[in-house]
Amino acid sequence: MTTLIQNLRYGLRVLTKNPGFTTVAVLTLSLGIRANTAIFSVVYGALLRHVYEFPDNTVNGSKSGRAFSHANPRSSEFGESRCMLCSNE
């Protein structure tokens, strides 16, 4: 814990000695955080929101050679047609 406090004091001392560097560092961090927030807002709005609103419409791919299956299958909904698609027999 003492090394953390020493490191924080040293960091503050260096930042106060060089205000130009401090300004550039703070502006760079704020720009990066804003850009990251904007990108993830667009990705969520365009791609992910639909997945969270309608989880029953998602599709899982299988590497076992079987056909794609529904993420939350209900046997009463799919009946025999699902068995024919997913079986390897």
PELIN-V214554 format. One record per residue. N is the residue number from 1. SS is DSSP state (H for helix, E for strand, C for the rest). PSI is psi in whole degrees, -180 to 180 (* if undefined). D_CENTER is the distance of its C-alpha to the mean C-alpha in Angstrom with 2 decimals. Layout:
# PELIN-V214554
n: [N	N]
ss: [SS	SS]
psi: [PSI	PSI]
d_center: [D_CENTER	D_CENTER]
This chain:
# PELIN-V214554
n: [1	2	3	4	5	6	7	8	9	10	11	12	13	14	15	16	17	18	19	20	21	22	23	24	25	26	27	28	29	30	31	32	33	34	35	36	37	38	39	40	41	42	43	44	45	46	47	48	49	50	51	52	53	54	55	56	57	58	59	60	61	62	63	64	65	66	67	68	69	70	71	72	73	74	75	76	77	78	79	80	81	82	83	84	85	86	87	88	89]
ss: [C	H	H	H	H	H	H	H	H	H	H	H	H	H	H	H	H	C	H	H	H	H	H	H	H	H	H	H	H	H	H	H	H	H	H	H	H	H	H	H	H	H	H	H	H	H	H	H	H	H	H	H	H	C	H	H	H	C	E	E	C	C	C	C	C	C	C	C	E	E	C	C	C	C	H	H	H	H	H	H	H	H	H	H	H	H	C	C	C]
psi: [-34	-35	-34	-46	-41	-42	-40	-42	-44	-43	-44	-38	-43	-41	-34	-24	-25	85	-27	-45	-40	-44	-46	-42	-44	-42	-40	-44	-43	-39	-42	-42	-41	-43	-42	-43	-43	-43	-45	-28	-41	-44	-43	-46	-37	-35	-43	-26	-41	-37	-40	-32	-34	73	-20	-14	3	155	135	134	144	139	5	8	-2	166	164	143	158	145	-39	74	141	122	-32	-29	-42	-31	-143	-25	-36	-38	-37	-35	-38	-9	150	9	*]
d_center: [32.36	35.15	33.46	30.40	32.84	34.76	31.72	30.71	34.32	34.53	31.40	32.81	36.19	34.90	32.94	36.03	38.29	36.39	35.26	34.48	31.89	30.46	30.19	28.48	26.00	25.14	24.88	22.64	20.23	20.31	19.83	16.77	15.17	16.25	15.03	11.48	11.64	13.34	11.09	7.96	10.74	12.07	9.14	8.77	12.56	13.26	11.07	9.19	11.99	14.45	12.72	12.75	16.24	17.77	16.51	19.94	19.53	16.82	18.34	18.07	19.68	22.15	23.40	26.68	28.36	28.13	27.19	23.84	23.81	22.48	19.60	21.90	25.39	28.39	31.57	33.61	31.56	31.58	34.94	36.51	34.65	31.43	33.57	35.10	31.80	30.23	33.35	34.62	38.23]
